[in-house]
Structure formats: C-alpha cells, structure tokens
Amino acid sequence: MNGDEWELTRAEAEKRSRSQTLKTDILRTSVIGQPTRGELFLIAAMDSAYLVRREKLRAMAYLALGLASVALCACVVITL
C-alpha cells in the first residue's frame, strides 16, 4: 500500500467514524431548581434522581464527620 492509498483509506475510515458519531443519540438532561434560602439557581446536566442521591450521600458524610468531631472533642475534654 503506497502513501496515496493509505491516505484514501484513512480518510474513508475517518468519514465513516464521523458519520456514525453524528448519528448516535445523545440524551441531555438539565434540571433547574428554585432555591429556597436565597441561593443561586442550580443548573445541572444530570437528572434529578442522581442529584438527590449525591446530596443525600454528602449530607450523611458531613453528619458522620460532625459526630466524629464531637466524639473526639469529648474524649479530649474527658482526658484533661
């Protein structure tokens, strides 16, 4: 295969790849939520179920961190 044949084959493969990529359906979901405490609007490229799950996990993590901090402080105060 010479250079010209290679370039022709490469160009055809690129053309096929681009046409298949453009035909692929892309689902885009945006969620806009009304803030309740004066925050800015929440605009996300995710569905609402994912956002709720993510925020619940973060809330549980921060709660656990807070409880661990309180327990650590209590242990330090007791040992003094």
Residue pairs with C-beta under 8 A, 6 or more apart in sequence:
1 9
28 45
29 45
29 46
29 47
30 43
30 44
30 45
31 42
31 43
31 44
31 46
31 47
31 48
31 51
32 41
32 42
32 43
33 41
33 42
34 41
35 41
35 42
42 51
44 51
